[in-house]
Amino acid sequence: MNTLHHAFWSYFFFRKKQRKTVKSIVIGGIAPDIIYYVMFLYLITEYGIQKLLGSEQAFSLHFIVHGLFDHPVVDVLRKLGHSIVIWLIAFIILMILHKGFKLTPLSGFVWGWFLHVFVDFFTHVSDAVPIFYPISDKVIPGIVSYWHPDYYGYEFGISHSIVLVSTIIYLVIERRKSKKAKKLMKEKKFDM
């Protein structure tokens, strides 16, 4: 699943919690993918500096995008961020710090991160990561790819888009009903 979809679904499932906690859940939901954006900006900057210094290499967005996945820093951070082992260590530390389970901004971050790892485990096939890293480098491919046509990416994309649009419509309707109910309550207060 792509990063924006992780953010959306993290928000949707936890939207009724406290605002600070929801923000942390959403940030946790996108955290494993942040390295891609940081490295993309780094590589664009590096390319720009090389151009200023007289490099003859032609600009290729395709080369930069695919090059970032081969970068050793991205490789290690990608594996760490998508590892259930690393998540479990963070979860255990959280349980010790909180002396049990409490939904706070910190635990929200950890639960958003878990949701990301869980969803990616099922929606990445050819680009799956070793889920038990650093204990094992064995890659367990997902059931369906969110993008690759050889692994039902097209069908997943259509289905996901339908569910996504339906959910957005639901949220808009829910919001309108909520605003209408608040307005009615204000009017009743003034009538009394």
Long-range contacts (C-beta under 8 A, 24 or more apart in sequence): 1-119, 1-120, 1-123, 1-146, 1-160, 2-146, 2-147, 3-30, 3-33, 3-36, 3-37, 5-146, 5-160, 5-164, 6-30, 6-33, 6-115, 6-116, 6-119, 8-164, 9-115, 9-119, 10-112, 10-115, 10-116, 12-167, 12-171, 13-115, 14-108, 14-111, 14-112, 17-103, 17-108, 20-105, 21-103, 21-104, 21-105, 21-108, 22-108, 23-105, 23-108, 24-104, 24-105, 24-106, 24-108, 24-109, 24-112, 25-108, 25-109, 25-111, 25-112, 25-115, 26-112, 27-109, 27-112, 28-108, 28-109, 28-110, 28-111, 28-112, 28-113, 28-114, 28-115, 28-116, 29-112, 29-113, 29-115, 29-116, 30-112, 30-116, 31-81, 31-109, 31-112, 31-113, 31-116, 32-78, 32-81, 32-82, 32-113, 32-116, 32-117, 32-120, 33-81, 33-116, 35-73, 35-74, 35-77, 35-78, 35-81, 36-68, 36-69, 36-74, 36-78, 39-68, 39-71, 39-73, 39-74, 40-64, 40-65, 40-68, 43-67, 43-68, 43-71, 78-129, 79-129, 79-130, 79-133, 79-134, 80-133, 80-134, 81-113, 82-116, 82-117, 82-120, 82-129, 82-131, 82-133, 83-117, 83-129, 83-130, 83-131, 83-132, 83-133, 83-134, 84-117, 84-121, 84-131, 84-132, 85-131, 85-132, 85-133, 85-134, 85-135, 86-133, 86-134, 87-113, 87-114, 87-117, 123-156, 125-151, 126-150, 126-151
